[in-house]
Amino acid sequence: MNAPPVLLEVRDVTRRYTLPRESLFKPPAEVPALRGVSLQVTAGRSMGIVGESGSGKSTLARLVMALEAPTSGEILFMGRHLHALPAHELRTARRDFQMVFQDPYGSLDPRRPIWRTVAEPAAALEGASRAEQRERAAATLASVGLSADALDKFPHEFSGGQRQRIAIARALITRPKLIVADEAVSALDVSVQAQVLNLMADLRDEHGVTFLFISHDLAVVGHLCADVAVMQGGLIVEQGPVRQVLREPTHEYTRTLLASVPELVAPPAT
């Protein structure tokens, strides 16, 4: 039996940000956000990236989405070096990887009806007609548990959990192989978090979507992901199968994160 393909490979990636110059006689200072990060995400095995604020998680997410370029290193998606692709090829490649952001309201255009927001990636990448866009938006919203009544409503008419479902539908409409979810449930109430996580698990199991799930919460990652990488100070300090890392952590920082979780539910079998 053939092994599943590697969807995403991050090879020794660094990212440094230059601070404003404080002196005419000294070079500007630099802040290292990522310091040699390497990982692989295999098709069908969602990976969690965990760590405290400032550990480099969101920077890694932006680089994977080709929203920023690494200072050094390579990011390959389906074997293609993303940051070496011409603009038109990168635009086409984006149909296979999409992103869900932390703030479901901030990521939705308040002036557009929901069907237009959801259909926007398909319209931009495929040039679908207006009728086709609306039809696909309705089908995609149905897949995340929202009825056709939602099509002509606006973001302010929905709850936080519903808005995050809309954001997920928007990411799903191009039928991507990878969804990068950056703190996608952290702004939601605990009960709503559970609903959205269960939805993501269903999409993973039923539609074959692989998630790169960025979070500060190990319990959340344990619910959704097969593998986990723990970040601290721009480095991956531990990674492996989620069961192994959560039950037998080898790094002191991982043990500290686990100790901060009030009650960690054992992750489901993957």
Salt bridges, closest charged atoms under 4 A:
GLU9 OE2 - ARG11 NE 3.22
GLU30 OE1 - ARG16 NE 3.19
GLU68 OE1 - ARG15 NE 3.31
GLU68 OE2 - ARG62 NE 2.72
GLU74 OE1 - ARG11 NH1 3.13
GLU89 OE1 - ARG80 NH2 2.82
ASP96 OD1 - LYS177 NZ 3.47
ASP109 OD1 - ARG111 NE 3.24
ASP109 OD2 - ARG112 NE 3.93
GLU120 OE2 - ARG112 NH1 3.52
GLU120 OE1 - ARG170 NH2 2.62
GLU126 OE2 - ARG95 NH1 3.06
GLU126 OE1 - ARG136 NH1 2.47
ASP152 OD2 - ARG134 NH2 2.79
GLU183 OE1 - HIS216 ND1 3.15
ASP205 OD1 - ARG204 NE 2.88
ASP227 OD1 - ARG45 NH2 2.74
GLU252 OE1 - ARG255 NH2 3.03
